[in-house]
Amino acid sequence: MADALLCGLAPVVGPGTQVLILGSFPGVQSLQLQQYYAHPRNHMWPLLAALWPEHPQPSAYAERCAWLLERGLGLWDVYAACEREGSLDTSIRNAQLNDFVALKQQCPLLVAAAHNGGESFRHAPRVQAVLGLPSYRLPSSSPANASWSFERKLAGWREVMQQTGLRD
């Protein structure tokens, strides 16, 4: 029996979004809660908090999203929908890409896409072609990327944020 088609989350973007963080597709917990990076062991939110320690990150999801937008960041995934059992990228089947043409119109200040992990980065050439912007590869914030320490991930994320001009 085929897995049911899962639909992703709406983008968290605004007119001030300069860097779009692109994952592959939300995990089970994120889909259940309708929140990006909801798994408690995913490092995405802690990484961003560590990059902007002078601006404490709220704990409530809606406020976190507003905090993210205030930093010039946005969140989305490369896949709009897919079939998948569990949360691993290696289980993604029959994926449908998101509409990056429409997204570009929502984000006039967008300067770069930052791919959170390898599965997302696999689509960097297409995203780059559609958006006409550079793409960067971030170390995956996923708990599945356990061979990378938080500090090593943070160094990679900091480097990308510096390259995009969002951090000194």
C-alpha positions as CSV (number, residue, x, y, z in Angstrom):
1,M,0.0,0.0,0.0
2,A,1.3,3.4,-0.9
3,D,1.9,6.1,1.7
4,A,-0.7,8.9,1.7
5,L,0.3,12.2,0.2
6,L,1.4,14.6,2.9
7,C,1.2,18.4,2.4
8,G,3.8,20.7,3.8
9,L,3.5,23.9,5.7
10,A,2.9,27.4,4.4
11,P,6.0,29.6,4.2
12,V,7.0,31.8,7.0
13,V,8.0,34.9,5.0
14,G,7.3,38.6,4.8
15,P,8.2,41.6,2.7
16,G,11.4,42.0,4.7
17,T,12.7,38.4,4.2
18,Q,16.2,38.5,2.9
19,V,17.4,34.9,3.5
20,L,15.1,32.0,3.0
21,I,16.0,28.9,5.1
22,L,14.8,25.9,3.1
23,G,14.4,22.5,4.6
24,S,13.3,19.4,2.7
25,F,9.9,18.6,4.2
26,P,8.5,18.9,7.7
27,G,8.9,15.9,10.0
28,V,6.0,14.0,11.6
29,Q,6.0,16.2,14.7
30,S,6.1,19.4,12.7
31,L,3.2,18.3,10.6
32,Q,1.2,17.3,13.6
33,L,1.8,20.6,15.3
34,Q,1.8,22.7,12.1
35,Q,5.1,24.2,13.2
36,Y,8.5,24.2,11.5
37,Y,11.2,22.4,13.3
38,A,9.0,21.2,16.1
39,H,11.0,18.2,17.0
40,P,12.6,19.0,20.4
41,R,16.0,17.6,19.3
42,N,16.1,19.6,16.1
43,H,18.7,22.4,16.5
44,M,17.3,24.9,14.1
45,W,15.7,27.2,16.7
46,P,18.6,26.9,19.1
47,L,21.1,27.7,16.3
48,L,19.2,30.8,15.4
49,A,19.0,31.8,19.1
50,A,22.8,31.4,19.4
51,L,23.4,33.5,16.3
52,W,21.3,36.4,17.8
53,P,22.0,36.2,21.5
54,E,21.4,39.9,21.9
55,H,17.7,39.3,20.9
56,P,16.3,36.6,23.1
57,Q,14.1,34.2,21.2
58,P,10.6,33.7,22.5
59,S,9.3,30.2,23.3
60,A,5.8,30.4,21.7
61,Y,5.9,29.4,18.1
62,A,4.0,32.4,16.6
63,E,6.3,34.7,18.5
64,R,9.4,32.8,17.3
65,C,8.2,33.2,13.7
66,A,7.8,36.9,14.3
67,W,11.3,37.0,15.8
68,L,12.7,35.1,12.8
69,L,11.1,37.6,10.4
70,E,12.5,40.5,12.4
71,R,16.0,39.0,11.7
72,G,15.3,39.1,7.9
73,L,14.8,35.3,7.7
74,G,12.1,33.2,6.3
75,L,11.3,29.4,6.5
76,W,10.0,27.0,3.9
77,D,10.7,23.7,2.3
78,V,11.7,22.6,-1.1
79,Y,8.8,20.1,-1.2
80,A,5.2,21.1,-1.2
81,A,4.0,17.5,-0.8
82,C,5.3,14.0,-0.8
83,E,4.8,10.5,0.4
84,R,6.8,9.5,3.4
85,E,6.7,7.1,6.3
86,G,8.4,8.6,9.3
87,S,10.5,11.8,9.2
88,L,13.7,10.8,7.4
89,D,14.5,12.5,4.1
90,T,15.6,9.1,2.7
91,S,12.0,8.0,3.0
92,I,10.6,10.8,0.8
93,R,8.9,9.5,-2.4
94,N,6.9,11.2,-5.2
95,A,7.8,14.7,-4.0
96,Q,6.3,17.8,-5.5
97,L,8.4,21.0,-5.5
98,N,7.1,24.2,-4.0
99,D,6.2,27.2,-6.2
100,F,9.3,29.4,-5.9
101,V,8.1,31.8,-8.6
102,A,5.1,32.8,-6.4
103,L,7.3,33.0,-3.3
104,K,9.7,35.4,-5.0
105,Q,6.9,37.9,-5.5
106,Q,6.2,37.8,-1.7
107,C,9.8,38.5,-0.8
108,P,11.1,41.5,-2.8
109,L,14.2,41.8,-0.6
110,L,15.3,38.2,-0.9
111,V,19.0,37.9,-1.5
112,A,19.7,34.2,-0.9
113,A,18.4,30.7,-0.1
114,A,20.1,28.8,2.7
115,H,19.4,25.0,2.4
116,N,19.1,23.2,5.7
117,G,20.7,19.9,4.8
118,G,21.6,17.8,1.8
119,E,18.2,16.8,0.6
120,S,17.2,20.5,0.3
121,F,20.5,21.4,-1.2
122,R,20.0,18.8,-3.9
123,H,17.5,21.2,-5.4
124,A,19.7,24.3,-5.1
125,P,20.3,24.6,-8.9
126,R,16.6,24.7,-9.6
127,V,15.9,27.1,-6.7
128,Q,18.8,29.3,-7.8
129,A,17.5,29.4,-11.4
130,V,14.0,30.3,-10.4
131,L,14.9,32.9,-7.7
132,G,18.0,34.2,-9.5
133,L,19.8,34.2,-6.2
134,P,22.7,32.4,-4.6
135,S,22.1,29.3,-2.6
136,Y,24.1,28.2,0.4
137,R,24.3,24.8,2.1
138,L,23.7,24.9,5.9
139,P,24.7,21.9,8.0
140,S,21.5,20.0,8.7
141,S,19.9,21.0,12.0
142,S,18.2,17.6,12.1
143,P,18.7,15.2,15.0
144,A,19.6,12.6,12.3
145,N,22.8,14.7,11.7
146,A,24.1,13.5,15.1
147,S,27.7,13.2,13.9
148,W,27.9,17.1,13.9
149,S,28.1,18.8,17.3
150,F,26.0,21.8,18.0
151,E,29.1,24.0,17.9
152,R,30.1,22.7,14.5
153,K,26.6,23.3,13.1
154,L,26.6,26.7,14.7
155,A,29.9,27.6,13.0
156,G,28.5,26.6,9.6
157,W,25.3,28.5,10.1
158,R,27.2,31.6,11.3
159,E,29.4,31.5,8.2
160,V,26.3,31.4,5.9
161,M,24.6,34.2,7.8
162,Q,27.8,36.3,7.5
163,Q,28.1,35.5,3.8
164,T,24.5,36.7,3.3
165,G,25.0,39.8,5.2
166,L,22.6,39.0,8.1
167,R,25.4,38.7,10.7
168,D,28.7,40.5,11.1
